[in-house]
Amino acid sequence: MPLTRSTPQLQSKPRVAPWSSSRPAFKPEKRSTPRHSAHFASSPLKRRRSPFGTSHKSDHYDDSARNEMTLVNEQHQDADDPNLGKQETFDSDDNFFIWNEENTLFSDLMGDNARQPDDEELAALAESLQAPFQEEGKILKKEIADTFVPAVNHVKELYRVLEERVDTTFGQGIVLFNRACKQIEDAAIREQRQLEDAYRVNQKRIEDLFNQLEQEYTYRDQLWVNIEKVIDEIGSFMTAFLCR
């Protein structure tokens, strides 16, 4: 896999060709580098020109000596590989996402890009739907007006009639009479509930008394049976005693 390095300005670096490992790499001479790329100057990685080329020129290779050495390396590589010219059309922008100064990472993340054709089609579709929606809104407003305006007018008329024809004193008397009727009704309901409770208590007590009366009747019958039995025994004894 090609090795790429980028400066803090997110600019692309030439990639190392996978077949050029046997060729001695060109080592650039040490020179003063800008502050933002100083940490790359001491990197142990060997920077070599990729046979594919890039569409963006690096600011670190703008001196004439570097360009001459790069051209020499490219001529040697072209002599080794005749098909290299066909591969020069490869653009690194297809495989690497590079931001220019006008198009920063922040603007891309925030979606501040130019409008795409799809957005224009959607905008045209929305504009074409605006007229039908406006017509439908007008129809709905007319229906709402036809529904609510008569109701509001009727309510206003009723309020006017109440203010003109209703006797306030008579209304207050009706309210007081209704309040008194409610109080009487509440009292009657309380008395009815009390009577119902007393009726249930008395009904239970009567049932208990009837049970006790039945027991007394049973005891009385048994007592008469015992009395008759004793009288018969006494009569038999007296009869036997007199017959002697």
HUTA-V171182 format. One line per field, one symbol per residue. ss: DSSP state (H for helix, E for strand, L for the rest). phi: phi as a letter, one per 40 degrees, with the letter a starting at -180 (. if undefined). psi: psi as a letter, one per 30 degrees, with the letter a starting at -180 (. if undefined). A space follows every 10 residues. Layout:
ss = ???
phi = ???
psi = ???
This chain:
ss = LLLLLLLLLL LLLLLLLLLL LLLLLLLLLL LLLLHHHHHH HLLLLLLLLL LLLLLLLLHH HLLHHHHHHH HHHHHHHHHH LHHHHHHHHL LHHHLLLLLL LLLLHHHHHL LLLLLLHHHH HHHHHHHHHH HHHHHHHHHH HHHHHHHHHH HHHHHHHHHH HHHHHLLHHH HHHHHHHHHH HHHHHHHHHH HHHHHHHHHH HHHHHHHHHH HHHHHHHHHH HHHHHHHHHH HHHHHHHHHH HHLL
phi = .cbbbbcdcf ccbccccccb ccccccbccc acbcccbccc cccccccbcc ccgbcbcccc bccccccccc cccccccccc bccccccccc bcccbbcbbc ccbccccccc gcccccdccc cccccccccc cdcccccccc cccccccccc cccccccccc ccccbccccc cccccccccc cccccccccc cccccccccc cccccccccc cccccccccc cccccccccc cccccccccc cccc
psi = kkkkkklfgh kklklkkffg ffkkkkjklk lkllefgeff egkfkkklkk ffllfkkkff hfleeeeeee eeeeeeeeee jfgfeffffk kffffkjkkl efileeeeef ghllkleeee eeeeeeeffe eeeeeeeeee eeeeefeeee eeeeeeeeee eeeefkkeee eeeeeeeeee eeeeeeeeee eeeeeeeeee eeeeeeeeee eeeeeeeeee eeeeeeeeee eeeeeeeeee eef.
